[in-house]
Amino acid sequence: MDWPISEVARMSGVTARTLRHYDETGLLPPARIGANGHRYYEEHQLLLLQQILVLRALGVGLPEIARILSEQVDEVDALRAHHRRLLAERDRLDALAGTVSRTIAELEQSRKDGTPMTINRPENLFEGVQPSHYEENMAGFPELAEGVGRRAAAMSQADADAGHRERTAQMIRLAELMAAGHPADAEPVQAEIDAQYRALTQLRAVSAEEYRAIGRSCVDNDAWRTAYEAIAPGLAAFQRDAIEAYATTRLN
């Protein structure tokens, strides 16, 4: 039994255009092409499509997916490996959801009391948040990503841990300034953004427009937004707006 591309698109939620792209790149050729020029898929192709979609959901890029599929691992073994990754991701998301829930409760209580949010154990804010996601999702900024990669490769574990603690501290300070009611263009906020900008320029020069794009990615990039929102709801947009104000007043 086989299914036309339109039916596969309906079942999987993947657009026919994407399925054609998968065929053109060799990632998922159809079982056959009919006399009418339409693509048809059999069970084997549906199983491959399931693997592709699972790996995409786990953040794996298409080139890496192509490599995984080309290794011709037994389908059951491949699915077991995907299942393990899904369970690990489920556990991470459960922890992340608990982190967000605790932060919301603490922020709501601080607003109810009319006092700034006090963070007694900052590490709790990052349970379920993997800092590597931030660096892995710099595809839109390849030169910066290369610089980050070079620096990470040269770091000792102690240096890497110290860098993570500093990034954590920066995000917490912004969350506290936001919770205290400071606008994004307030001087204490801009001082934090200036420190972040200077850290970036240690890797290479960053233009005003590129810094604005990085700010927008705090909201538009799913992984970045999740990391910020795990600390405090609205922090991703606050960071974006603060960067926009900084780029306008100090970089133009």
KOLTORLUM-860417 format. One line per 3 residues: number of its first residue (from 1); their letters; for each residue x, y, z of N, C-alpha, C. Coordinates in steps of 0.2 Angstrom, whole numbers. Layout:
// residues N
NUM = a = X/Y/Z/X/Y/Z/X/Y/Z | ...
***
This chain:
// residues 252
1 = mdw = 4/-6/0/0/0/0/4/6/0 | 2/11/-4/6/17/-4/1/23/-3 | 4/29/-2/0/35/0/3/41/-5
4 = pis = -1/45/-8/1/51/-11/4/56/-7 | 8/60/-9/11/66/-5/6/70/-2 | 0/71/-5/-5/75/-1/-7/72/5
7 = eva = -8/65/5/-11/61/11/-5/61/16 | 1/60/14/7/60/19/7/67/22 | 6/72/18/7/79/21/1/80/26
10 = rms = -5/77/25/-11/78/29/-9/74/36 | -7/68/35/-6/63/41/0/66/46 | 5/68/43/11/70/46/11/77/49
13 = gvt = 7/82/45/7/89/47/13/92/43 | 17/89/39/23/91/35/20/94/29 | 22/100/27/19/102/20/22/98/14
16 = art = 18/98/9/20/95/3/26/98/0 | 27/104/1/33/108/-1/39/105/3 | 38/104/9/44/101/13/46/94/11
19 = lrh = 41/90/10/42/83/8/45/83/1 | 44/88/-4/47/88/-10/54/90/-9 | 56/95/-4/62/97/-2/66/91/0
22 = yde = 63/87/5/67/81/7/69/76/2 | 64/76/-3/66/72/-9/72/75/-13 | 71/81/-15/76/84/-19/83/84/-16
25 = tgl = 83/84/-9/90/84/-6/92/77/-4 | 88/72/-6/90/65/-5/89/62/2 | 86/66/6/84/64/13/79/59/13
28 = lpp = 73/60/9/68/56/10/65/55/3 | 68/51/-2/64/50/-8/58/46/-8 | 53/47/-12/47/43/-12/48/36/-14
31 = ari = 44/32/-13/44/25/-15/44/25/-23 | 40/29/-25/39/29/-33/36/36/-35 | 37/37/-41/33/43/-44/29/41/-49
34 = gan = 22/42/-49/17/40/-53/17/43/-60 | 14/40/-65/13/43/-71/11/50/-72 | 7/52/-66/5/59/-66/10/63/-63
37 = ghr = 16/61/-61/21/65/-58/21/66/-51 | 16/63/-48/15/63/-41/19/58/-37 | 21/60/-31/26/56/-27/21/52/-22
40 = yye = 23/45/-22/20/41/-17/24/37/-12 | 22/36/-6/26/34/-1/23/28/2 | 28/23/4/26/17/7/27/17/14
43 = ehq = 26/11/18/27/11/25/34/13/27 | 39/10/23/46/12/25/47/19/25 | 45/23/20/46/30/20/42/33/25
46 = lll = 37/31/27/33/34/33/37/33/39 | 40/27/40/44/26/46/51/31/46 | 53/32/40/59/36/40/57/43/41
49 = lqq = 51/45/39/48/52/40/47/53/48 | 45/48/51/44/48/58/51/49/62 | 56/46/59/63/47/62/65/54/61
52 = ilv = 64/57/55/66/63/53/62/68/58 | 56/68/59/52/72/63/54/72/70 | 55/66/73/57/65/80/64/69/81
55 = lra = 69/68/76/75/71/77/75/78/76 | 71/81/72/70/88/71/67/91/77 | 62/87/80/59/90/87/64/90/92
58 = lgv = 70/86/92/75/86/97/80/91/95 | 79/95/90/84/100/88/90/98/83 | 89/92/80/95/89/76/94/92/69
61 = glp = 99/95/66/99/98/60/98/93/54 | 96/95/48/95/91/43/101/87/40 | 107/90/40/113/87/38/115/81/43
64 = eia = 114/82/49/115/77/54/110/71/53 | 104/73/52/99/68/51/101/64/45 | 103/67/40/105/63/34/110/58/35
67 = ril = 115/60/40/121/56/41/118/50/45 | 113/51/50/111/46/54/107/41/50 | 103/43/46/99/39/41/103/35/37
70 = seq = 109/38/34/113/35/30/117/29/33 | 117/29/39/121/23/43/117/17/43 | 111/17/41/107/11/40/106/7/46
73 = vde = 105/10/51/104/6/58/97/3/57 | 97/-3/61/91/-7/61/85/-2/64 | 79/-2/60/74/2/62/72/2/69
76 = vda = 72/-4/72/70/-5/79/75/-2/84 | 82/-3/82/87/0/86/87/8/86 | 86/10/80/85/17/79/80/20/83
79 = lra = 74/17/83/68/20/87/69/19/94 | 73/14/96/75/14/103/79/20/105 | 84/21/101/88/27/103/84/33/103
82 = hhr = 80/34/98/76/40/98/71/40/104 | 69/35/106/64/34/112/68/37/118 | 74/34/119/78/36/125/80/44/125
85 = rll = 81/47/119/82/54/118/75/58/120 | 70/55/118/63/58/119/62/58/127 | 63/52/130/62/52/137/67/57/141
88 = aer = 73/57/139/78/62/142/75/69/141 | 73/71/135/70/77/133/64/79/138 | 60/74/138/54/74/142/55/76/150
91 = drl = 60/72/152/63/74/159/65/81/160 | 69/83/155/72/90/155/66/95/155 | 61/94/150/56/99/150/51/99/156
94 = dal = 51/93/159/47/92/166/51/97/171 | 57/96/171/61/100/176/61/107/174 | 61/109/168/60/116/166/54/119/167
97 = agt = 48/115/166/42/117/168/41/119/176 | 44/114/180/44/115/187/48/122/189 | 53/123/185/57/129/186/53/135/185
100 = vsr = 50/135/179/46/141/177/40/142/182 | 37/136/184/31/137/189/34/140/195 | 40/138/198/42/141/204/44/148/203
103 = tia = 47/150/198/48/157/197/42/161/196 | 37/159/193/31/163/192/28/164/199 | 28/159/203/25/159/210/29/164/214
106 = ele = 36/164/214/40/169/217/39/176/215 | 38/177/208/37/184/206/31/186/208 | 25/182/207/19/184/209/19/186/217
109 = qsr = 22/182/221/22/184/228/26/190/229 | 31/191/226/35/198/227/31/204/224 | 27/203/219/23/209/217/17/210/222
112 = kdg = 15/204/225/9/205/229/12/208/236 | 18/207/238/21/210/244/24/217/242 | 24/218/236/27/225/234/35/225/236
115 = tpm = 38/220/235/45/219/237/49/216/231 | 55/218/229/59/215/224/60/207/225 | 60/203/220/61/196/220/68/195/223
118 = tin = 68/190/228/74/188/231/76/181/229 | 82/180/226/84/174/223/89/171/228 | 87/166/232/91/163/237/95/158/234
121 = rpe = 93/154/229/97/149/226/96/150/219 | 101/154/216/100/155/209/101/149/204 | 104/143/207/104/137/203/98/134/201
124 = nlf = 93/136/206/86/133/205/83/136/199 | 85/142/197/82/145/191/84/141/184 | 89/137/185/92/134/178/91/127/178
127 = egv = 87/124/183/86/117/183/82/115/176 | 85/111/172/82/110/166/84/114/160 | 88/119/161/90/124/156/97/121/155
130 = qps = 99/120/148/106/118/146/109/124/143 | 114/126/146/118/132/143/120/131/136 | 122/124/134/124/123/128/119/125/122
133 = hye = 112/124/124/107/126/119/108/133/117 | 110/138/121/111/145/119/116/145/113 | 122/141/114/127/142/109/126/138/103
136 = enm = 122/132/104/121/128/98/116/131/94 | 112/136/96/107/139/92/109/146/90 | 116/147/88/118/153/85/119/153/78
139 = agf = 115/148/75/116/147/68/115/154/64 | 111/158/66/110/165/63/116/169/63 | 121/168/68/127/172/69/133/167/68
142 = pel = 135/165/62/140/160/62/147/162/64 | 149/168/63/155/171/65/156/171/72 | 151/173/76/151/173/83/151/166/86
145 = aeg = 147/162/82/146/155/85/153/152/84 | 157/153/79/164/151/78/168/153/84 | 168/160/85/172/162/91/170/159/97
148 = vgr = 163/158/99/161/155/105/164/148/105 | 164/144/99/167/137/99/174/137/100 | 178/142/97/185/142/99/187/143/106
151 = raa = 183/148/109/184/150/116/182/144/120 | 177/140/119/175/135/123/180/129/123 | 183/128/117/188/123/116/194/124/120
154 = ams = 195/130/121/202/132/124/201/132/132 | 194/132/134/193/133/141/194/126/145 | 196/127/151/196/121/156/189/121/159
157 = qad = 188/115/162/181/114/165/179/120/170 | 184/122/174/183/127/179/182/133/175 | 185/135/170/184/141/166/177/141/163
160 = ada = 175/135/161/168/135/158/163/135/163 | 164/133/169/159/133/175/159/141/177 | 164/144/177/164/151/179/161/155/174
163 = ghr = 162/154/168/158/157/162/150/156/163 | 148/150/164/141/149/165/138/152/171 | 142/153/177/140/156/183/139/164/181
166 = ert = 144/166/177/143/174/176/137/175/171 | 136/171/166/130/171/162/124/171/166 | 124/166/171/118/165/175/117/171/179
169 = aqm = 122/174/182/122/180/186/119/186/182 | 121/187/176/119/192/171/112/192/170 | 109/186/169/102/185/168/98/186/174
172 = irl = 101/184/180/97/185/186/97/193/188 | 102/196/187/102/203/188/97/207/184 | 97/205/177/92/208/173/85/206/175
175 = ael = 84/200/178/77/198/180/75/202/186 | 80/203/191/79/207/197/77/215/195 | 81/217/190/80/224/188/73/225/185
178 = maa = 71/220/181/64/220/178/59/219/183 | 60/215/188/55/214/194/54/220/198 | 60/224/198/60/230/202/56/236/199
181 = ghp = 55/235/192/51/240/189/55/244/184 | 62/243/184/66/247/179/64/246/172 | 63/251/168/62/251/161/68/248/157
184 = ada = 67/246/151/73/243/148/78/248/146 | 77/254/146/82/259/144/85/263/150 | 83/260/156/86/263/163/93/262/163
187 = epv = 97/266/166/104/266/167/106/259/170 | 104/257/175/106/250/178/105/245/173 | 100/245/169/99/239/164/104/240/158
190 = qae = 105/246/156/109/248/151/117/246/153 | 118/247/159/125/245/161/126/237/161 | 121/233/162/121/226/161/122/224/154
193 = ida = 118/228/149/118/226/142/125/228/140 | 128/234/142/135/236/140/140/230/142 | 139/227/148/144/222/149/143/216/145
196 = qyr = 137/214/143/136/209/138/139/211/131 | 138/217/129/140/219/122/148/218/122 | 151/221/128/158/221/128/161/214/128
199 = alt = 157/209/131/160/202/131/159/199/124 | 154/201/120/154/199/113/159/202/109 | 161/208/110/166/211/106/173/209/107
202 = qlr = 174/205/113/180/201/114/181/196/109 | 176/193/106/176/188/101/177/192/94 | 174/197/92/175/201/86/170/207/86
205 = avs = 171/211/82/167/217/81/160/215/80 | 155/219/83/148/218/83/144/224/81 | 141/225/75/138/231/73/131/232/77
208 = aee = 129/238/76/122/239/80/117/235/77 | 117/234/70/111/230/67/112/222/69 | 118/220/70/119/213/72/117/212/79
211 = yra = 119/217/83/117/217/90/109/217/91 | 106/221/87/99/221/87/96/214/85 | 99/211/80/97/205/78/98/199/83
214 = igr = 103/200/87/104/195/93/99/197/98 | 97/203/99/92/205/104/85/202/102 | 84/202/95/77/199/93/77/192/94
217 = scv = 83/189/93/83/181/94/82/179/101 | 83/183/106/81/182/112/73/180/113 | 69/183/108/62/181/108/60/176/102
220 = dnd = 64/177/97/62/173/91/65/166/91 | 71/165/94/74/159/94/71/155/100 | 68/149/99/64/145/104/68/143/110
223 = awr = 74/141/108/79/139/114/81/145/118 | 83/150/115/85/156/119/79/159/123 | 73/159/120/67/162/123/65/157/129
226 = tay = 66/151/128/64/146/134/69/147/140 | 76/148/138/81/150/144/79/156/148 | 77/161/144/75/168/147/69/167/151
229 = eai = 64/164/148/57/164/151/58/159/157 | 62/154/157/63/150/163/65/154/169 | 68/159/168/70/164/174/65/168/176
232 = apg = 62/171/172/56/176/173/52/177/167 | 45/176/168/41/178/162/42/185/160 | 43/186/153/44/192/150/51/194/150
235 = laa = 56/190/152/63/192/152/66/192/145 | 63/188/141/66/188/134/65/194/131 | 58/197/131/57/203/128/60/209/131
238 = fqr = 61/208/138/65/214/141/72/214/139 | 75/208/138/82/208/135/82/211/128 | 77/209/124/77/212/117/76/219/117
241 = dai = 72/222/121/70/229/122/76/233/124 | 80/230/129/86/233/132/91/234/127 | 92/228/123/97/228/118/96/233/112
244 = eay = 89/234/111/87/239/106/89/246/108 | 87/247/114/89/254/117/96/255/117 | 100/250/119/107/251/119/110/252/112
247 = att = 108/248/107/110/249/100/108/256/98 | 102/259/99/100/265/97/104/271/100 | 105/270/106/108/276/110/116/276/110
250 = rln = 119/270/110/126/270/111/130/267/105 | 127/264/100/130/261/94/129/265/88 | 124/269/87/122/272/81/126/279/81
***
